[in-house]
Amino acid sequence: MGIGAIAAFALVACGGGRVRDADAPLSPAAAKVQVLGAAQPTCKKIGSVNGIGEDLDEKVSDAQALKAAKEEAAKLGGDSIVIVTTASDVKAGAGGTVQVITKTADVFDCAAK
């Protein structure tokens, strides 16, 4: 195992990584986060987040990135996100070329107070 693989393993094992496990269910709070095309004027922006997905399959990577963004938004107390950018890249992996998708999203609180 190379140093890069050990570092990546350590990040995932310690919970420090932002790449989601493809099979991990969303937390209850993240499951309630809505993805909007644009925020309503009554919504209050509370921050921005990044979600990263990595898999051999680009669709799986994209889904992981969205779920990761929702989890990060829930941690900020948001109930809605608007995807600002989606970037894709590739890197060499043990099973072939890994698709890396990064989604940046603005986080909003749109709940009626």
HUSULFEN-V834820 format. One record per residue. N is the residue number from 1. RES is the residue in one letter. SS is DSSP state (a for helix, b for strand, c for the rest). Layout:
((N & RES & SS) (N & RES & SS))
//
This chain:
((1 & M & c) (2 & G & c) (3 & I & a) (4 & G & a) (5 & A & a) (6 & I & a) (7 & A & a) (8 & A & a) (9 & F & a) (10 & A & a) (11 & L & a) (12 & V & a) (13 & A & a) (14 & C & c) (15 & G & c) (16 & G & c) (17 & G & c) (18 & R & c) (19 & V & b) (20 & R & c) (21 & D & c) (22 & A & c) (23 & D & c) (24 & A & c) (25 & P & c) (26 & L & c) (27 & S & c) (28 & P & a) (29 & A & a) (30 & A & a) (31 & A & a) (32 & K & c) (33 & V & c) (34 & Q & b) (35 & V & b) (36 & L & b) (37 & G & c) (38 & A & c) (39 & A & c) (40 & Q & c) (41 & P & c) (42 & T & c) (43 & C & c) (44 & K & b) (45 & K & b) (46 & I & b) (47 & G & b) (48 & S & b) (49 & V & b) (50 & N & b) (51 & G & b) (52 & I & b) (53 & G & b) (54 & E & b) (55 & D & b) (56 & L & c) (57 & D & c) (58 & E & a) (59 & K & a) (60 & V & a) (61 & S & a) (62 & D & a) (63 & A & a) (64 & Q & a) (65 & A & a) (66 & L & a) (67 & K & a) (68 & A & a) (69 & A & a) (70 & K & a) (71 & E & a) (72 & E & a) (73 & A & a) (74 & A & a) (75 & K & a) (76 & L & a) (77 & G & c) (78 & G & c) (79 & D & c) (80 & S & b) (81 & I & b) (82 & V & b) (83 & I & b) (84 & V & b) (85 & T & b) (86 & T & b) (87 & A & b) (88 & S & b) (89 & D & b) (90 & V & b) (91 & K & b) (92 & A & b) (93 & G & b) (94 & A & c) (95 & G & c) (96 & G & b) (97 & T & b) (98 & V & b) (99 & Q & b) (100 & V & b) (101 & I & b) (102 & T & b) (103 & K & b) (104 & T & b) (105 & A & b) (106 & D & b) (107 & V & b) (108 & F & b) (109 & D & b) (110 & C & c) (111 & A & c) (112 & A & c) (113 & K & c))
//
